[in-house]
Amino acid sequence: MFKAGTVKLGIAPIAWTNDDMPDLGRENTFEQCVSEMALSGFAGSEIGNKYPRDPAILLPALALRNLEIANAWFSSHLTTQAYADTEREFISQCDFLKAVGAGLIGVSEQGFSIQGQMDTPIFEAKHVMSEAEWQLLTQGLDRLGKIARDKGLRLVYHHHMGTVVQTAAETDRLLANTNPELVGLLFDSGHFAYSGEDPLAMLKKHLPRVRHVHLKDIRRPLVEQVKREKLSFLKGVRLGTFTVPGDGDIDFGPIFQVLAEAEYRGWMLVEAEQDPVRANPLAYAIKARQYIREKAGV
């Protein structure tokens, strides 16, 4: 389906060691994580909480396993902190990513975010930005995007449950009010579906801005339980709302088809945070890799 050499497949370490809830995967080491990524047939990864921050240590460990770094999460606080504070942290993260060979930095606005709050209902308590907050966010992203570009990286924005940019309308507005040359979209199938949006429709709508892809599946009955019982995002993760492609309720065939026909070039990265005691990371990585091979031909 995809032309040879156009896409790279990676998988996120959050299935092995959870960044938001460190007790999930506490027993799993960095070495186990990257070894099992390679064993299951993936070519790259994003940065996890157990990854060495010294490129001189990280890069040889990855090279042994023929793995690359695709991207890393960056928490911006453009709506709640002084811009200079976010910029200083952003520059540090860009420098690190450049040193380890990444081409992208994935930004998610964490001002007013409830995604990390264990007892806050994910659907009822989400913050809705004011006009002034929208301006702080979009103008700040353009400034950060220029810094990234000047350093040879591309900024991609990660819409996410529990944050100020979660819905289709919020994603539309963010992209309409940022510079396409400076701010791309990290398309995440699972977060759009969780939010009640149509991920395929959003992909088609914003295809020219898509510069990174997260292949995340959801279990709809469990998402409905989260909504019905007014649970938090984190409790939903523990419940099992997310899973790998091929194990949940999203049909990825049309998503792959749209990306292939558009000759998408870049990373497609499996991301599915689950409790690794209940969902063995290696087993689920292999399941995802087989599904992608069958559905996407890569």
VENBELHU-V408107 format. One record per backbone hydrogen bond with DSSP energy under -1.0 kcal/mol. NH is the residue of the N-H (numbers start at 1). CO is the residue of the C=O. Records with the same first field share a line. If there is no record, write none. Layout:
# VENBELHU-V408107
NH: CO  CO
This chain:
# VENBELHU-V408107
6: 3
8: 266
10: 268
11: 44
12: 270
16: 13
17: 13
18: 24
24: 21
26: 23
28: 25
33: 29
34: 30
35: 31
36: 32
37: 33
38: 34
39: 35
40: 36
41: 38
42: 37
43: 9
45: 68
47: 71
51: 48
57: 54
58: 54
59: 55
61: 57
62: 58
63: 59
64: 60
65: 62
66: 63
67: 62
68: 43
70: 45
74: 106
76: 108
81: 77
85: 82
86: 82
87: 83
88: 84
89: 85
90: 86
91: 87
92: 88
93: 89
94: 90
95: 91
96: 92
97: 93
98: 94
99: 95
100: 96
101: 98
102: 97
105: 154
106: 72
107: 156
108: 74
110: 76
113: 110
114: 162
117: 114
122: 231
125: 121
134: 130
135: 131
136: 132
137: 133
138: 134
139: 135
140: 136
141: 137
142: 138
143: 139
144: 140
145: 141
146: 142
147: 143
148: 144
149: 145
150: 146
151: 147
152: 149
153: 148
154: 103
156: 105
157: 184
158: 107
160: 165
163: 160
171: 167
172: 168
173: 169
174: 170
175: 171
176: 172
177: 173
182: 179
183: 179
184: 155
185: 209
186: 157
187: 212
189: 214
192: 188
193: 189
194: 190
195: 191
196: 193
197: 192
202: 198
203: 199
204: 200
205: 201
206: 202
209: 206
210: 207
211: 185
212: 185
213: 267
214: 187
215: 269
216: 214
217: 243
219: 241
223: 219
224: 220
225: 221
226: 222
227: 223
228: 224
229: 225
231: 226
236: 232
237: 233
238: 234
239: 235
240: 236
241: 236
243: 217
247: 244
249: 218
256: 252
257: 253
258: 254
259: 255
260: 256
261: 257
262: 258
263: 260
264: 259
266: 6
268: 8
269: 213
270: 10
271: 215
278: 275
279: 275
284: 280
285: 281
286: 282
287: 283
288: 284
289: 285
290: 286
291: 287
292: 288
293: 289
294: 290
295: 291
296: 292
297: 293
